[in-house]
Amino acid sequence: MAQRRAGKANRRRAAPRAGSRRGKAKSGAPKASPQPSDATLKERLAALERERDSLRAALEQERARRQALEKVHAATRDRIAWALDSLQAILDSRS
C-alpha cells in the first residue's frame, strides 16, 4: 500500500473551491432598509388607531361586566347575611 503524505496545503497553488464565500457578504445578512413611504406609515398609523379603538371598546365592555359582577356579588352577600341573621334570630328565640 502506498504511503500518503498529509501536510498543509500550499495556498498559492491551491485553486479556490467553487461556492467559496470568502470576501462575500452573507446572503442572509440584513441590508440597509429603505425609509418607509408616507403611505406605508399612514396605513400603519390607521391600523394602530383601529386596534387602539377596539381595545378601548373591549376595556369598556370588561369594565361594565365587572360592575355587573360586583352588583351580583353584593346582592348575594346581602342575601347570605340576611339568611344568617334570620337563622340567628330563630336560634335566639328558642333559647
N, C-alpha and C positions, 0 to 999 in steps of 0.2 A: 504494500500500500504506500502511496506517495505521501510524503510529509507536506503538510500545508503550513504556510508561513502566515501567521496573523500578526499584523502590526498596524501602526497608524497609517491612514491613507494620506497620500500627498495631495494637499488641497489644490495645488496648481494644476495637477494633471487630471484630477477627478472632474468629470463633467457634471454639471448641476442636474439634479433629478427633475423630472417633469412634475409640475404641480408644486414646486417649491414655493413656500410663502415668505421666504426671507426678503425683507425690504418692502413687502407689500402691506398695505393696510388690511386689517381683518375685514372680511365681508360683513360680519355681524356688528361691527363697531358702529356706535351711533354717530350719525353725521350731523352737521350743524343744521338744526331745524329752521326752516324759514319762518318769518314772522307771520302769525295768523292774520288773515284778512279781516276787515271790519265786518263783513257779512258773517264770517265764522264766529267772531266774537259776539255779534248781536244774536245769533242763533243760540250760542251757549248761554248768554245772559237771559234770553227768553225761556230757555229750558230750566234754568236755575230759578227763575221767578215762578214758573209753573209749579216746580217742585216745592218751593217755599210756600206757595198758596195752598197746595194740597196738604202739606204738613201742618199748616196753621188750622185748616179745616179739621184734620184728624185730631189735633190737640183740643180744639173746641168740643168735638164730639166726646172725647175721653173725659174732659172736664165735666160735661153735662152728665155723662154716665156715672162718674164718681159722685157727683152731688146726689143723683138719684139713689145710688147705693147707700150713701150716708143717711139719707132720709129713711130708707127701709131699715137700716141698722138702728137708727134712733127709735123708730116705731116698734121694732122688735124688742129692743132693750126696755122700752116703757111697758110693753105688754108683759114681759117677764117680771119686771119689778112689780106690776100690778098683781100678777098671779102670786108672787111670793108674799106680798102684803096681805092678800086675801087668805092664803094658807096660814099665815101667822095670826091673823085675826081669828080664824076658826080654831086654831090651837089655843089661843089665849082664852077664848070663850069656853072651852072645855075644862080649863083649869080651875 
